[in-house]
Amino acid sequence: MNTRTAAVHALEQKLGYEFKDRALLERALTHASVGEGAAKVANNEVLEFVGDRVLGLLVAEGLAKRYPDASEGDLAPRLNGLVSRDTCARVAAALDVGPALRMSGSATKIGARERGSVLAGACEALIAAVYMDSDLDATRRVFIDLWRDAFDADGGSAQRRDPKTLLQEWAQGSGKPAPSYRVISQTGPDHAPQFVVEAQVEGYTATKGEGRSRRDAEKAAAQALLTQEGV
């Protein structure tokens, strides 16, 4: 048994799932660098796309069970944190996905095997592979075990950051200026005002939010923009 074969075997054991279709597992672990400049090789990009959607559903389901009385505004940033690249990369690292990956020698030399984006993509692809090899129930069982620590950490403040902070980080990460906010209207009596605020990030469609204070309306508008852009 060579080193990679042993790594793939160990990965299956940590997943707690044995694949019926070995080709699905192999595809989930195949980086896009394989086959560059040669015959087309099936890589994990499509599975990554599917896995992102399956993961979003399972995270949303898990949050709904944990926080049945929460508002959408509270759940959305939690979901964003639990499906983020960083979370997926941490799950992949815990599974030791890196040694099991199939990638070109040049990609390995530049450290792609340990790169967060590569690990996160492989993690999503593995979720999709389990789903396509079985069903949602089996995938849910795998997911619950893999994401247990992430959900436990979600009970702290890390995953409940202010949407305005998240929007600013996203804008900066996209090379854009900081978001701007503009009061559209203020109605109601002084003791119970209602604000409507518009959030704007350069290059993206502005969104509006409402609240009983300007800050609450800004947070709602920021969350609306994050949701609109799928952040």
C-alpha positions as CSV (number, residue, x, y, z in Angstrom):
1,M,0.0,0.0,0.0
2,N,1.6,3.3,-1.1
3,T,1.5,6.5,1.0
4,R,-1.5,8.1,-0.8
5,T,-3.6,4.8,-0.8
6,A,-3.0,4.6,3.0
7,A,-4.0,8.3,3.4
8,V,-7.3,7.7,1.5
9,H,-8.0,4.6,3.6
10,A,-7.4,6.6,6.8
11,L,-9.6,9.3,5.5
12,E,-12.5,7.0,4.9
13,Q,-12.1,5.7,8.5
14,K,-12.3,9.2,9.9
15,L,-15.3,10.0,7.7
16,G,-17.0,6.9,9.1
17,Y,-18.3,6.2,5.6
18,E,-17.2,3.5,3.1
19,F,-17.8,4.4,-0.5
20,K,-19.7,2.1,-2.8
21,D,-18.6,4.0,-5.9
22,R,-14.8,4.4,-5.5
23,A,-14.7,6.7,-8.5
24,L,-16.7,9.3,-6.7
25,L,-14.2,9.3,-3.8
26,E,-11.3,9.6,-6.2
27,R,-13.0,12.5,-8.0
28,A,-13.6,14.3,-4.8
29,L,-9.9,14.1,-4.0
30,T,-8.7,15.1,-7.4
31,H,-7.4,18.7,-7.7
32,A,-7.9,20.7,-10.9
33,S,-4.2,20.8,-11.4
34,V,-4.2,17.1,-12.4
35,G,-4.2,16.7,-16.2
36,E,-3.2,20.3,-16.9
37,G,-1.9,20.4,-20.5
38,A,-2.9,16.8,-21.1
39,A,-6.1,14.7,-21.5
40,K,-9.1,16.1,-19.5
41,V,-9.2,14.5,-16.1
42,A,-12.4,14.6,-14.0
43,N,-11.6,16.8,-11.0
44,N,-13.5,17.9,-7.9
45,E,-14.8,21.3,-9.0
46,V,-18.4,20.2,-9.8
47,L,-18.6,18.1,-6.6
48,E,-17.4,21.2,-4.7
49,F,-20.3,23.1,-6.3
50,V,-22.8,20.5,-5.2
51,G,-21.2,20.0,-1.8
52,D,-21.6,23.8,-1.1
53,R,-25.3,23.5,-1.6
54,V,-25.7,20.3,0.4
55,L,-23.6,21.7,3.2
56,G,-25.7,24.9,3.3
57,L,-28.9,22.8,3.7
58,L,-27.5,20.7,6.5
59,V,-26.1,23.7,8.4
60,A,-29.4,25.5,8.0
61,E,-31.2,22.4,9.3
62,G,-28.8,22.1,12.2
63,L,-29.2,25.8,13.2
64,A,-33.0,25.6,13.0
65,K,-32.9,22.6,15.5
66,R,-30.5,24.3,17.8
67,Y,-32.1,27.8,17.8
68,P,-35.9,27.3,17.0
69,D,-36.8,30.7,18.2
70,A,-34.0,32.7,16.6
71,S,-34.6,35.3,13.9
72,E,-33.3,35.1,10.4
73,G,-31.0,38.0,11.1
74,D,-29.3,36.0,13.9
75,L,-29.2,32.7,12.0
76,A,-27.7,34.1,8.7
77,P,-24.3,35.1,10.1
78,R,-24.1,31.8,12.0
79,L,-24.7,30.0,8.8
80,N,-22.1,32.1,7.0
81,G,-19.5,31.2,9.6
82,L,-20.3,27.4,9.6
83,V,-20.1,27.1,5.8
84,S,-17.1,29.4,5.4
85,R,-13.9,28.5,3.8
86,D,-12.1,28.6,7.1
87,T,-14.5,26.2,8.8
88,C,-14.4,23.8,5.8
89,A,-10.6,23.9,5.8
90,R,-10.4,23.2,9.5
91,V,-12.7,20.2,9.0
92,A,-10.5,19.0,6.1
93,A,-7.4,19.4,8.2
94,A,-8.9,17.3,11.0
95,L,-9.6,14.6,8.5
96,D,-6.0,14.8,7.1
97,V,-7.4,15.4,3.6
98,G,-4.1,16.9,2.4
99,P,-2.1,13.7,2.0
100,A,-5.1,12.0,0.3
101,L,-5.4,14.6,-2.4
102,R,-4.4,13.8,-6.0
103,M,-2.7,16.8,-7.5
104,S,0.1,17.7,-9.9
105,G,3.7,17.8,-8.7
106,S,4.0,21.5,-9.5
107,A,0.9,22.2,-7.3
108,T,2.4,20.1,-4.5
109,K,5.7,22.0,-4.7
110,I,4.0,25.4,-4.2
111,G,2.2,24.1,-1.1
112,A,-1.3,23.7,-2.6
113,R,-1.8,20.6,-0.6
114,E,-1.9,22.6,2.6
115,R,-3.7,25.7,1.2
116,G,-6.9,26.6,2.9
117,S,-8.9,27.1,-0.3
118,V,-7.8,23.7,-1.6
119,L,-8.7,21.9,1.6
120,A,-12.1,23.7,1.8
121,G,-12.9,22.8,-1.7
122,A,-12.0,19.1,-1.1
123,C,-14.1,19.1,2.0
124,E,-17.2,20.3,0.1
125,A,-16.5,17.8,-2.6
126,L,-16.4,15.0,-0.1
127,I,-19.7,16.0,1.3
128,A,-21.1,15.9,-2.2
129,A,-19.5,12.6,-2.9
130,V,-21.1,11.0,0.2
131,Y,-24.5,12.5,-0.8
132,M,-24.3,11.2,-4.4
133,D,-23.0,7.8,-3.2
134,S,-25.8,7.4,-0.7
135,D,-28.6,9.8,0.4
136,L,-29.2,12.8,2.6
137,D,-29.7,10.8,5.8
138,A,-26.3,9.1,5.4
139,T,-24.7,12.5,4.5
140,R,-26.4,14.1,7.6
141,R,-24.8,11.4,9.9
142,V,-21.3,12.2,8.4
143,F,-21.9,15.9,8.6
144,I,-23.1,15.9,12.2
145,D,-19.9,14.2,13.3
146,L,-17.6,16.4,11.2
147,W,-19.3,19.7,12.2
148,R,-19.8,19.0,15.9
149,D,-16.9,21.1,17.1
150,A,-17.9,23.9,14.8
151,F,-21.4,24.0,16.1
152,D,-20.2,23.9,19.7
153,A,-17.9,26.9,18.9
154,D,-20.9,28.7,17.4
155,G,-22.3,28.9,20.9
156,G,-19.6,31.6,21.5
157,S,-19.3,35.0,20.1
158,A,-17.1,34.2,17.2
159,Q,-19.9,33.2,14.9
160,R,-22.3,36.0,16.0
161,R,-20.3,39.0,14.8
162,D,-22.0,42.2,13.8
163,P,-23.2,42.1,10.1
164,K,-21.6,45.5,9.7
165,T,-18.2,44.0,10.7
166,L,-18.7,41.1,8.4
167,L,-19.7,43.3,5.5
168,Q,-16.6,45.6,6.0
169,E,-14.3,42.5,6.1
170,W,-15.9,41.2,2.9
171,A,-15.6,44.6,1.1
172,Q,-12.0,45.0,2.1
173,G,-11.3,41.4,1.0
174,S,-12.8,42.2,-2.4
175,G,-10.6,45.3,-2.8
176,K,-13.5,47.7,-2.2
177,P,-13.7,50.8,0.0
178,A,-15.5,50.5,3.3
179,P,-19.3,50.2,3.1
180,S,-21.4,53.4,3.4
181,Y,-24.8,53.8,5.0
182,R,-27.4,56.4,4.3
183,V,-30.7,57.1,6.2
184,I,-33.5,56.9,3.7
185,S,-36.3,57.7,6.1
186,Q,-37.2,58.2,9.8
187,T,-40.8,57.8,10.8
188,G,-42.9,57.4,13.9
189,P,-42.9,59.3,17.2
190,D,-39.7,60.2,19.0
191,H,-40.2,57.5,21.6
192,A,-40.7,54.8,18.9
193,P,-38.9,55.8,15.7
194,Q,-38.5,53.6,12.7
195,F,-35.5,53.9,10.5
196,V,-34.9,52.8,6.9
197,V,-31.2,52.7,6.0
198,E,-29.4,51.9,2.7
199,A,-26.1,50.0,2.7
200,Q,-23.8,50.4,-0.3
201,V,-20.6,48.7,-1.4
202,E,-18.9,50.1,-4.5
203,G,-19.8,47.9,-7.5
204,Y,-22.8,46.1,-5.9
205,T,-26.5,46.8,-5.7
206,A,-27.4,48.7,-2.6
207,T,-29.8,47.1,0.0
208,K,-32.1,48.5,2.6
209,G,-32.8,47.6,6.2
210,E,-35.3,48.7,8.8
211,G,-34.9,49.0,12.6
212,R,-36.0,50.9,15.7
213,S,-32.7,52.6,15.8
214,R,-30.3,53.8,13.1
215,R,-27.8,51.1,14.2
216,D,-30.3,48.3,14.0
217,A,-31.4,49.5,10.5
218,E,-27.7,49.6,9.4
219,K,-27.2,46.1,10.7
220,A,-30.3,44.9,8.8
221,A,-29.1,46.6,5.6
222,A,-25.6,45.1,6.0
223,Q,-27.1,41.6,6.5
224,A,-29.3,42.1,3.5
225,L,-26.3,42.9,1.3
226,L,-24.4,39.9,2.7
227,T,-27.3,37.7,1.9
228,Q,-27.8,39.2,-1.6
229,E,-24.2,38.5,-2.5
230,G,-24.2,35.0,-0.9
231,V,-21.5,35.9,1.6
